[in-house]
Amino acid sequence: MHKQPLIKNAMAQSDYIAVAADGQPQEETAAAVGRLGLLAMLGSAFLFSIMAVIVKCLSRFGPFQLVFWRSVFMFCGTATMLRVGHQDLWGKPSDRPILIARGVAGFGFMGTFYYAIKVLPLSDAVVITY
C-alpha cells in the first residue's frame, strides 16, 4: 500500500478561509496558501542571507551595535504596520509575559548570532544556525 506524505495529505484535506476586502469569505485551497507560504520562506531566507553578509562586511562595528540598529529599524517598521492595522503595540495584557520572553530570547539570539558571524566563517555561522 502506497502512502502519501503526511503534509501532502493534510494539505489536500483542508481548506483555508480568507476574508476579502469587502468582508465576504473567500475560500482558498491549502495548496495555494502553502505556495504563498513557501514563497514567503524563500524570500525570508534570501533576505536573511543578505543581512548575514552585510553583518560580516561591517567589521568595524560591534555585534551589539548592529543588533541595536537592526532593532531600531525593526521597531519603526513593526510599529507602523501595527498602527496601520489598528493593533495595540503592546498586545493584550494577558499576552505580555510571553511577548517579553520572546523579545528577550530574540535579543539573545541576535546578539549571539551576530557575534558568531563576526568570529566564525560566514558559512559555518549560518549553517550552525539552521
N, C-alpha and C positions, 0 to 999 in steps of 0.2 A: 504494500500500500504506500503510495507516494503522498507525503505530507508537504503542504506549503509552509514556508516560514511563518512564524507567529505574527510578525509585523505585517506581512502581506495579508494574512487572514484578517487581522484586526482592522486594517485599512479598508479592505473590501466589505467588511460587515458594518462599518459605522459611517455616519454622515455627520457633517458639521453644519450647524445652523448659524448663519450670519445675519445681521440686520443691516439692510441697505440704508442709504442716507435719508430716504423718505420714511423710514421706520417700519417698512414691510419686511417680514422674514424672507430670507433668500437661502435656498439650500445649495451647498457646495459639497462635492464629494470629498472624502478624506484624502483621496489621491491628489486632488488639486491643492488642498491645503498642505499636504505633505510636500508637494513640489515647491510651493512657496516657502515652506519652512526650510527645505534643502537649499534653495537659493539664498535665503537669509543666512544660513550657516556658512555657505561658501563665501558670501560677501564678508561676513564677520571674520572668518579665518584669514581672508586676504588682507583686510584692514588691520587685523591683529599682527600679521607678519610685517606689514609696513611699519606699524608702531614699534615693533621689536627692532627693526633695522634702524629706525630713527633714534631709539634709545641707545643703541650700540654706537651710533655715529656721534652722539652728544657726549663725548667722553669728558669734556671739561666741566660737566655738571654732575653733582652727586645724585644717587638714586632717589633720595627723598625730595630733592628739588624738583626732579622730574615728576614724582608722584604728586607733589603739591600742584604743579601747573596742570597736570592731567586732571586732577580733581577740580581745580577752578573751572576749566572748560567743561568738564562733565557736569558740574553743578549748574552752570549757566544754561547749558543745553537742556538738561533734565528739568530744571525749574521752569523754563519756557514751555516745554512740552506739557508739563503738568498744568500750568496756568491756562494754556490754550484748551486743554481737555477738561478744564474746570475740576481738577482733582486737588485734594489737600496735599500740600508739600510734605507734611509730617505724617500722613496716614491716619488710620483710626487709632485712638488711644490704646486699644487692646492689642494692636499690631506693633506698637513702638518698640517693645523689648526685642522682638525678633529682627526688626529693621535696624536697631542699634547693633545687635550682634552681627548681622550681615555686613554692616558698614565697617565694624572693627575687623572682621575677617577679611573683607575686601582690601582694607588698608594694609593689613599684614601681608596678604598675597602680593599686592602691587609692590610694596617695599622690598620684599624678598625676591620677587621676580625681577625687578629692575636691577637689584644688586647682583643676582645671578647672571643677568645679561652683561653686566659690567665686567665680571671676573671670569666668566666661562666663555668658551667659543659660542657664538650665537646659536649654531645648530644644536649643540648639547643642551643649552638652557631651554630652548623651545621644545626639543624632543622630551626632555625630562618633565616639562610642564604637562604634556599630554600623556 
